[in-house]
Amino acid sequence: MTTGANDSDPPPRYDTQNTSESTMKAASSGSAPGPRYLYYRVYSPDGAIPSKTAFDPRNPYVGCITASSIPPPHNGKSLKRCLVKAEDFTDPDGSRTLLYTSPRRSLRS
């Protein structure tokens, strides 16, 4: 709880200019932004299966890897190879694995 703040005051407005300035200040001060993560679910024809990289024991179906673990070029094929390796599938080149951006849409690569 902050001292002297009125609980009925609305939060400050989102301002892209101030956000950019704070980002530039963080970059110039030498503090790097925190790591970025990629969250995903693994499905089989029978439904979701527990991920080997699950980060939350309450939801073992959501996997998590760092974005820096995906090698360039950053495309669907390299993402599939990285996920296949993280989940220890027997599909080394990712040829039998499909990526979906939503439950009904597939990315072919």
N, C-alpha and C positions, 0 to 999 in steps of 0.2 A: 504494500500500500504506500502510495507516495504522500509525502507531507505537503500540505497546502494545496493540494489539487481538489477541485470540486468534482465529485462523482457524477454530477449531472452534465458536466461539460462533454460535448461530443469529441471524439478523437480528432487529431489534426487531419486536414485534407491531404490526400495523396498528391504529391507534386513531383512530376518527373524531373524537373530541373534540380530540385533539392536532392532527389535520389541520385542523380548523376553526379552532383557535387560530392555527396558523401562517398560514393564509389571511388571517385577520383582521389579524394583525401585518403581513403584506405589504401589505395594503390601507391600513392606517393609516400605514405608513412611506412611502407615496407611490410604492412600486414597483409598477407595473402588471404583471399576468400577461402572459406572452408571447403572441404571436399564435396564433390557433387556425386550423387548416386543415381543409379538406374534401378527402378523397382519393376518387377515383372511377375507374371503367373505362368505356371507350366500346366498345360492341359494335355490329356490323352483323349482318345475317342470316348472313354468312359467318364470323363470329367476332370476336374482339377486334381493334381497330385501334389503332395508336399514337396517343397523346394529344399534342396540341399544347402542353399545359402539363406535360408529363412532368418530374419533378424528379430522377429517378434514371436515368442513361444505361444502367444494366444492366437496367432494367425500363421500357421506354418506353410500356408499356400502362397505367400508373397515372398519372392526372393529379392535379394538386394546385392548389387555389385557396384564398385566405384566406377565412375565414368572414365577415369584414367586407365582402367584395365582393358578398355576396348581399343585395339590398335588401329592406326590409320590404315587405309582410308576409312573414314567413318561412314559406312554404308550398311545396307541390310545384310550382306554376306558376311562381313567381318563381325557384325553384332551377333549373327546366328552362331558363328564359330566360337565366339567368346562365351555365349550362353550354353552351348553344347558342352564346352569344356568345364564351365562352372558347375553344371548339373551332372557331369560325368556320364553323358549319354554315349551310346555306341554308334553315333552318327558323326564321324570325325570331320567330314566336310560340310555337314549341315544340309545335305541333299534331301533328306526325308523330314526336315524340320521346316515349319512355316511360321512366319511372324504375322501377328494380327495387331492392327492399330486399335481395333474395337472388336466387340464380340462377333460382328458380322462381316468384317472386312479383312481380307488377307493381303499381305505384301509379298509379292513374288520377287525373289532375287536370285 
